[in-house]
Amino acid sequence: MHEIVSEKGGLIEVRASGKLTQDDYDQLVPAWRRVIARHGCMRLLLVMEDFHGWDLGAAWDDLRFETTHASKIERVAMVGEKAWQKWMIKIGRIFARETVKYFDASKRAEAERWVRA
């Protein structure tokens, strides 16, 4: 499940919990495209609370969006609470430049500063 918390300028904040599904991405991807169309690029603050990952369709859509829009994604701050989330980001950096960074939930303010910088 997801909730778009705010969209201000080129920054979109999303709260994710449970497992992200294809239905979630059917709503998220158009929102991300709108931000890019309006601002030329986007920054994402993804706050994961009781997050359990992606289903296969959602994971595929995420990868496809990131690869086709890589030059338009300036920064992604992922705020989480579990060790596997941190490792997932490290593995993901193989495909994404240094634009993605993981922050523990206790460092949310730092994540917000970094994604806006």
BELHU-V363229 format. One record per run of one state. SS is the DSSP state (alpha for helix, beta for strand, coil for the rest). FROM is the first residue (numbers start at 1). LEN is the number of residues. If there is no record, write none. Layout:
BEGIN
{{SS | FROM | LEN} {SS | FROM | LEN}}
END
This chain:
BEGIN
{{coil | 1 | 1} {beta | 2 | 7} {coil | 9 | 2} {beta | 11 | 10} {coil | 21 | 1} {alpha | 22 | 18} {coil | 40 | 2} {beta | 42 | 13} {coil | 55 | 1} {alpha | 56 | 13} {coil | 69 | 1} {alpha | 70 | 3} {beta | 73 | 8} {coil | 81 | 2} {alpha | 83 | 10} {coil | 93 | 7} {beta | 100 | 5} {alpha | 105 | 12} {coil | 117 | 1}}
END
